[in-house]
Amino acid sequence: MTEITDTTEVPEPGRSSDDKKPGRGRRGKKGPFGRLALFYRQIVAELRKVVWPTRHQLTTYTTVVIIFVAVMIGLVTVIDYGFTEAMKWVFG
């Protein structure tokens, strides 16, 4: 059996090997307003990555959704009317 006499510790990601305080990373040193500002900057950065639809695409998508909802309303109405008539027939 081989015995290890010297170990090399690898620091956690985002921490240097000189950082002795546990749980105090780059984010831990900011106050609540600093964290809020960081959160806002991250939201803005993510929104810049979004591929926004053109006006034509938006119109097409909206039309498709409205037609789909109208068809579903019609389907539910027909099924509801059918069940109502069936219950009238069964229970008189």
C-alpha positions in Angstrom: 0.0 0.0 0.0 1.3 3.4 -0.9 1.0 6.3 1.6 0.6 9.8 0.5 2.8 12.2 2.4 2.3 15.4 0.5 -1.0 16.7 -0.8 -1.7 19.5 -3.2 -5.1 21.2 -2.6 -7.0 22.6 -5.5 -9.0 25.7 -4.6 -12.7 25.8 -5.4 -13.7 27.5 -8.6 -13.9 31.3 -8.1 -11.7 31.3 -5.0 -8.0 31.7 -4.7 -5.8 29.5 -2.6 -5.1 32.5 -0.3 -8.8 33.0 0.5 -9.1 31.6 4.1 -12.7 32.8 4.9 -15.3 30.1 3.9 -18.3 31.2 2.0 -16.9 34.7 1.2 -16.6 34.8 -2.6 -16.8 37.7 -4.9 -20.6 38.1 -4.4 -20.4 37.7 -0.6 -18.6 41.0 -0.1 -21.3 43.2 -1.7 -24.2 44.6 0.3 -27.9 44.1 -0.6 -27.8 47.1 -3.0 -24.7 45.7 -4.7 -26.4 42.3 -5.2 -29.5 44.0 -6.4 -27.5 46.0 -9.0 -25.7 42.8 -10.1 -29.0 41.1 -10.5 -30.3 44.0 -12.6 -27.2 44.0 -14.8 -27.6 40.3 -15.3 -31.2 40.7 -16.4 -30.2 43.4 -18.9 -27.4 41.2 -20.3 -29.8 38.2 -20.7 -32.4 40.4 -22.4 -29.8 41.6 -24.9 -29.3 37.9 -26.0 -33.0 37.5 -26.8 -33.9 37.3 -30.5 -37.1 39.4 -30.6 -39.7 38.6 -33.3 -40.3 41.0 -36.1 -43.7 42.7 -36.5 -44.7 40.2 -39.2 -43.8 37.2 -37.0 -45.6 38.7 -34.0 -48.8 39.3 -36.1 -48.6 35.7 -37.4 -48.1 34.2 -33.9 -50.9 36.3 -32.5 -53.3 35.3 -35.2 -52.5 31.6 -34.7 -53.1 31.8 -31.0 -56.4 33.6 -31.4 -57.6 31.0 -34.0 -56.5 28.2 -31.7 -58.3 29.6 -28.7 -61.5 30.2 -30.8 -61.3 26.5 -32.0 -60.8 25.3 -28.4 -63.8 27.4 -27.2 -66.0 25.9 -29.9 -64.8 22.4 -29.0 -65.5 22.8 -25.3 -68.9 24.4 -26.1 -69.9 21.5 -28.3 -68.7 18.9 -25.7 -70.5 20.8 -22.9 -73.7 21.0 -24.9 -73.5 17.3 -25.6 -73.0 16.4 -22.0 -75.9 18.7 -21.0 -78.2 17.0 -23.4 -77.0 13.5 -22.3 -77.7 14.4 -18.7 -81.1 15.7 -19.6 -81.9 12.4 -21.4 -80.5 10.2 -18.6 -82.1 12.0 -15.7 -85.2 13.3 -17.5 
